[in-house]
């Protein structure tokens, strides 16, 4: 009987030790993630800022210049910025309504038997490698546009927009559907009890109540679109011009980095890192918008 308190004390010490050890492990993992992020950001900013701090290149000329000719020390990325913005906005115009209506259908209208089929299929789109989207765009979308619009080359801004719109669908649908399902059932019942139709209840009660989650879905989809590389390379056309129509070929920021980083060196390489800083700034702005939306409080 006298050994029982001793055993309990040893057991308590063991539990206390394991809890402390688990806390240290979790803290190490958290710090490792933060340190990795800081190292990546620090390295990119260090390499990308060298031409402007140490070599006297103009930031204004870099951001608003129209000529990208590394062999002549001309590094202007304005056409790429415009191309990235146009492609992202175009993808949002197509992808957000399709994704939102799909989410509404799955959460509010579709029978469970149909929703169980469509939801996994939509989520499966997120697991497809991005290069396969590009191959699909190159083999299907580009020839279709070339034949239907009578283009010399089907690789164009509209092809990029269509591919990016398809790629952002899983993100928009999944997040928006979760937000819509989170709206309390009492909201729907109250609206229907007052005589509103099902469609009226969806668009006047449910969707406004889920607007925070829906906006989060839009911002995440936008981040997917603006940061995509491999699929865009195959369907963009790689022209260093400011696009004036949907049929113009383009070179977005991500494409510029991916195409030239393999052989770039010196100032050329540093300017590609500077391009990465601009792209990172766009993503940072999107995260700031997402944080502002989330801070307004749920649905």
C-alpha positions in Angstrom: 0.0 0.0 0.0 2.8 2.4 0.7 4.2 2.1 -2.8 1.0 3.4 -4.4 1.6 7.1 -3.8 5.2 6.7 -5.1 3.8 5.1 -8.3 1.3 7.9 -8.7 4.0 10.5 -8.2 6.2 8.9 -10.9 3.2 8.7 -13.2 2.4 12.4 -12.7 6.0 13.3 -13.3 6.1 11.3 -16.5 2.9 13.0 -17.7 4.3 16.4 -16.8 7.5 15.7 -18.7 5.6 14.5 -21.8 3.4 17.6 -21.7 6.4 19.8 -21.5 8.2 17.9 -24.3 5.1 18.1 -26.5 4.9 21.9 -25.9 8.6 22.3 -26.9 8.1 20.2 -30.1 5.0 22.2 -31.1 6.9 25.5 -30.4 9.9 24.3 -32.5 7.5 23.4 -35.4 5.9 26.8 -35.2 9.2 28.6 -35.1 10.6 26.6 -37.9 7.7 27.7 -40.1 8.1 31.3 -39.2 11.9 31.2 -39.6 11.5 29.5 -43.0 9.2 32.3 -44.2 11.5 35.0 -42.9 14.5 33.4 -44.6 12.7 33.2 -48.0 11.4 36.7 -47.7 14.8 38.0 -46.6 16.6 36.3 -49.4 14.2 37.5 -52.1 14.3 41.0 -50.9 18.1 41.0 -50.4 18.7 39.8 -54.0 15.9 41.9 -55.5 16.9 45.2 -53.9 20.6 45.1 -54.8 20.2 46.6 -58.3 18.3 49.6 -56.8 20.5 50.1 -53.7 23.9 49.2 -54.9 23.8 49.7 -58.7 21.7 52.8 -59.1 18.8 51.4 -61.2 15.6 53.3 -61.0 12.6 51.7 -59.3 10.3 53.9 -61.4 11.8 52.7 -64.7 11.6 49.2 -63.4 7.9 49.4 -62.5 6.7 51.6 -65.4 9.2 50.7 -68.1 7.9 49.0 -71.2 11.1 47.3 -72.4 12.6 44.1 -71.0 15.8 43.5 -72.8 18.4 42.1 -70.3 21.2 42.1 -72.9 20.9 45.9 -73.1 20.3 46.4 -69.4 16.7 47.4 -69.9 14.4 46.0 -67.3 10.8 47.3 -67.5 8.0 45.1 -66.2 5.0 47.3 -66.7 3.5 45.2 -69.5 3.9 42.1 -67.3 2.1 43.8 -64.4 -0.7 44.9 -66.7 -0.9 41.4 -68.1 -1.1 39.8 -64.6 -3.8 42.2 -63.5 -5.9 41.7 -66.6 -5.6 37.9 -66.4 -6.5 37.9 -62.8 -9.5 40.2 -63.2 -10.7 38.2 -66.2 -10.5 34.9 -64.3 -12.4 36.4 -61.4 -15.2 37.7 -63.7 -15.7 34.2 -65.1 -14.6 32.0 -62.2 -16.4 33.7 -59.3 -20.0 33.6 -60.6 -19.6 30.0 -61.8 -18.0 29.0 -58.5 -20.5 30.8 -56.3 -23.5 29.4 -58.2 -22.0 25.9 -57.9 -21.5 26.4 -54.2 -25.1 27.6 -53.8 -26.4 24.6 -55.8 -24.4 22.1 -53.7 -25.3 23.7 -50.4 -28.9 24.7 -50.9 -30.6 23.1 -53.9 -28.9 19.8 -55.0 -30.2 16.5 -53.5 -27.7 14.8 -51.2 -27.2 12.0 -53.7 -26.1 14.5 -56.4 -24.1 16.7 -54.1 -22.1 13.6 -52.9 -21.0 13.2 -56.6 -20.3 16.8 -57.6 -18.5 17.9 -54.4 -15.7 15.3 -54.6 -15.4 15.9 -58.3 -14.9 19.7 -57.7 -12.4 19.0 -54.9 -10.5 16.6 -57.2 -9.8 19.6 -59.5 -7.6 21.0 -56.8 -5.4 17.9 -56.8 -4.7 18.0 -60.6 -1.1 19.4 -61.2 -1.2 22.8 -62.7 0.9 21.8 -65.7 -1.9 19.5 -66.7 -4.3 22.4 -66.8 -1.8 24.1 -69.1 -1.6 21.0 -71.3 -5.4 20.9 -71.5 -5.5 24.6 -72.4 -2.8 24.1 -75.0 -4.4 21.1 -76.6 -8.1 22.1 -76.3 -8.7 25.8 -75.5 -5.9 27.3 -77.7 -6.9 25.4 -80.9 -10.6 26.2 -80.2 -9.9 29.9 -79.9 -7.6 29.8 -82.9 -10.3 28.3 -85.1 -13.3 30.2 -83.8 -11.7 33.6 -83.7 -9.5 33.2 -86.7 -6.3 33.9 -84.8 -2.8 33.3 -86.1 -1.8 32.0 -82.7 -4.4 30.9 -80.1 -2.1 31.5 -77.1 -3.5 34.7 -75.8 -4.9 36.6 -72.8 -8.4 35.0 -73.2 -6.8 31.5 -73.1 -5.0 32.5 -69.9 -8.2 33.8 -68.4 -10.1 30.6 -69.2 -7.5 28.3 -67.8 -7.1 30.4 -64.6 -10.9 30.5 -64.2 -11.0 26.7 -64.3 -8.1 26.5 -61.8 -9.7 28.8 -59.2 -13.0 26.9 -59.2 -12.1 24.3 -56.5 -11.0 27.0 -54.1 -14.0 29.3 -54.7 -16.6 26.4 -54.6 -15.2 24.7 -51.5 -14.8 27.8 -49.3 -18.0 29.4 -50.4 -20.0 26.2 -49.9 -18.6 25.9 -46.4 -19.6 29.5 -45.6 -23.1 29.0 -47.0 -23.6 25.8 -45.0 -22.5 27.6 -41.8 -25.5 30.0 -42.0 -27.9 29.0 -39.2 -31.0 27.0 -40.3 -33.2 29.4 -38.4 -32.4 32.2 -40.9 -33.8 30.1 -43.7 -36.9 29.0 -41.7 -37.7 32.5 -40.7 -37.5 33.8 -44.3 -39.6 31.0 -45.6 -42.2 31.5 -42.8 -42.5 35.1 -43.9 -43.5 33.9 -47.4 -40.2 34.3 -49.3 -39.4 31.7 -52.0 -36.4 29.4 -51.8 -34.5 31.4 -54.4 -35.4 34.6 -52.7 -34.3 33.2 -49.3 -31.0 32.1 -50.8 -30.1 35.5 -52.4 -31.6 37.8 -49.9 -30.8 36.0 -46.6 -28.3 33.1 -47.0 -25.8 34.7 -49.3 -25.6 38.1 -47.5 -25.2 36.2 -44.2 -22.3 34.2 -45.7 -20.7 37.2 -47.4 -17.5 37.1 -45.2 -16.8 33.5 -46.2 -17.7 34.2 -49.8 -15.3 37.1 -50.0 -12.6 34.9 -48.4 -13.2 32.4 -51.2 -12.8 35.2 -53.8 -9.6 36.5 -52.3 -8.1 32.9 -52.1 -9.2 32.3 -55.7 -7.5 35.5 -56.7 -4.3 34.5 -55.0 -4.4 31.2 -56.9 -4.8 33.0 -60.2 -2.2 35.7 -59.8 0.5 33.2 -58.5 0.0 30.5 -61.2 3.0 29.8 -63.4 3.2 26.5 -65.3 -0.3 26.5 -66.8 0.1 30.1 -67.8 3.4 29.5 -69.6 1.8 27.1 -72.0 -1.1 29.3 -73.0 0.1 32.9 -72.6 2.1 33.3 -75.8 5.1 35.1 -74.2 4.8 38.5 -75.8 6.3 41.5 -74.0 3.6 44.0 -74.9 0.8 45.7 -73.0 -2.3 43.8 -74.0 -5.0 45.9 -75.7 -7.4 43.1 -76.6 -8.3 39.6 -75.3 -6.5 38.0 -78.3 -3.1 39.5 -77.6 -0.4 37.2 -76.3 1.0 38.1 -72.9 3.8 37.4 -70.4 2.7 37.7 -66.8 5.1 38.2 -63.9 5.3 34.6 -62.9 6.0 33.5 -66.4 8.9 36.0 -66.7 10.6 34.6 -63.6 10.1 30.9 -64.6 11.3 31.3 -68.2 14.5 33.3 -67.5 15.7 32.3 -64.0 17.4 29.1 -65.3 20.0 31.0 -67.3 20.0 34.5 -65.8 23.0 35.8 -63.8 24.2 39.0 -62.4 21.9 42.0 -62.7 19.5 40.0 -64.9 19.0 37.5 -62.1 18.6 40.2 -59.5 16.0 41.9 -61.6 14.1 38.6 -61.7 14.2 38.5 -57.9 12.9 42.1 -58.0 10.0 40.9 -60.1 9.4 38.3 -57.4 9.2 41.2 -54.9 6.5 42.8 -56.9 4.6 39.6 -57.1 5.0 39.0 -53.4 3.6 42.5 -52.8 0.5 41.6 -54.7 0.1 38.4 -52.6 0.8 40.4 -49.4 -1.9 42.9 -50.4 -4.4 40.0 -51.0 -3.6 38.6 -47.5 -4.1 42.0 -46.0 -7.5 42.2 -47.7 -8.3 38.7 -46.4 -7.3 39.6 -42.9 -9.5 42.7 -43.0 -12.5 40.6 -44.2 -11.9 38.0 -41.5 -11.6 40.6 -38.8 -15.2 41.8 -39.5 -16.4 38.6 -37.8 -17.6 35.4 -39.3 -20.7 35.4 -41.3 
